[in-house]
Amino acid sequence: MKHKTGLIGVGKMGEALIQGIQKSPLKKDYELLGSTASPASAESVSKKLGIKCFTDNAEVAGLCKILILCVKPHQAEKVLKEISPELGSDHLLISICASITISQLREWSGGKAKIIRAMPNTPALIGQGMTVLSPDLKVSSAHLEIAEQLFQSVGLTAMVEESLMDGVTGLSGCGPAYIYLIIEALSEAGVKVGLSRKLSTLLAAQTMKGAAQMVLSRDGEHPAAMKDEVTTPAGCTIDGLMALEEGKLRVTLIKAVLAATRRSQKLRSVSGSGLK
Ligand SMILES: NC(=O)c1ccc[n+]([C@@H]2O[C@H](COP(=O)([O-])OP(=O)(O)OC[C@H]3O[C@@H](n4cnc5c(N)ncnc54)[C@H](OP(=O)(O)O)[C@@H]3O)[C@@H](O)[C@H]2O)c1
């Protein structure tokens, strides 16, 4: 029998998850349902993704024992209070809402459902996502396995204690945007040295992907050691690296992650309507 799984909110991230799961072998084990705020969105989700999509969140919660909360953080409280009467101790509630803590999720959902906080990222759309999970203490290994399976169908997963989730948001949750910016800058550089825009973007993106795969394939090796391997004494690369050091690339990236991490912490302290 298929696990009925309801996605409450099918916007950018909900859609990425659904499409990722639909393209993966997991498709045969899970029946996906959705709910959105407006009937127009529900209709377009049904058409585009081929799933049943409702505008009544309580109906989805009544039908599905696994729920993935994919609304904006400031919408989470209202939605969870709406579905709380439907939730029992056999429900697994996975929230991907940035900043919203497990204790807030527990309080708003009525305290019965088992809760896992997750932070995925948009490359889930093509099966290359990175999702970090943080389970509540009461979550069983069977429920944790379900969450891992779902998110592993759209990429890699890792687990951290909840206090690290804002940092995760600042690094891998927001990270795709940083990488797009770096690819764009490298592509500009290619144009500056005479390459076409199309070729420059291909060279930048494939180089980024290749280097990332090298790092992943040499699990545990420090990236600095890999950088040294490709840096010939008095060669070209060291001159490029020197320019990056002068431009403070490393400290700039560190500051970007810190700024996004602080924002994630701040969103929580500005309760209710402050959350966007
Ligand atoms: N985008 C990212 O890169 C990313 C990465 C990691 C985590 N996240 C988290 O993912 C969550 C969703 O972000 P997003 O970018 O996908 O947002 P989004 O594109 O704005 O989508 C929000 C979805 O929630 C629905 N919704 C709003 N109010 C609702 C209600 N009362 N009941 C049911 N559905 C409702 C919307 O339906 P309508 O279309 O009808 O309004 C829409 O389908 C956020 O909490 C964010 O923190 C996002």
The ligand as a Gaussian input file, in Angstrom:
#p B3LYP/6-31G(d) Opt

LIG

0 1
 N       12.607000      28.603000      -1.832000
 C       13.688000      28.066000      -1.262000
 O       14.805000      28.063000      -1.786000
 C       13.555000      27.364000       0.076000
 C       14.600000      26.559000       0.570000
 C       14.427000      25.891000       1.781000
 C       13.250000      26.053000       2.507000
 N       12.290000      26.879000       2.032000
 C       11.050000      27.040000       2.809000
 O       10.008000      26.514000       2.029000
 C        8.797000      27.159000       2.387000
 C        8.020000      27.490000       1.126000
 O        8.771000      28.413000       0.363000
 P        8.422000      28.652000      -1.169000
 O        9.529000      29.484000      -1.708000
 O        8.068000      27.362000      -1.816000
 O        7.072000      29.541000      -1.005000
 P        5.975000      29.912000      -2.131000
 O        6.510000      29.648000      -3.489000
 O        5.483000      31.289000      -1.793000
 O        4.789000      28.868000      -1.866000
 C        3.936000      28.940000      -0.754000
 C        2.809000      27.934000      -0.972000
 O        2.013000      27.915000       0.215000
 C        0.643000      27.999000      -0.169000
 N       -0.144000      28.562000       0.914000
 C       -0.159000      29.810000       1.419000
 N       -1.051000      29.925000       2.422000
 C       -1.627000      28.697000       2.546000
 C       -2.648000      28.189000       3.358000
 N       -3.252000      28.930000       4.293000
 N       -2.997000      26.902000       3.211000
 C       -2.401000      26.110000       2.252000
 N       -1.436000      26.554000       1.439000
 C       -1.061000      27.831000       1.578000
 C        0.640000      28.870000      -1.394000
 O       -0.583000      28.707000      -2.101000
 P       -1.117000      29.858000      -3.106000
 O       -0.281000      29.729000      -4.344000
 O       -2.537000      29.508000      -3.336000
 O       -0.919000      31.162000      -2.403000
 C        1.858000      28.270000      -2.122000
 O        1.490000      27.080000      -2.766000
 C        9.145000      28.379000       3.213000
 O        8.756000      28.172000       4.553000
 C       10.657000      28.487000       3.105000
 O       11.234000      28.939000       4.310000
 C       12.394000      27.513000       0.829000

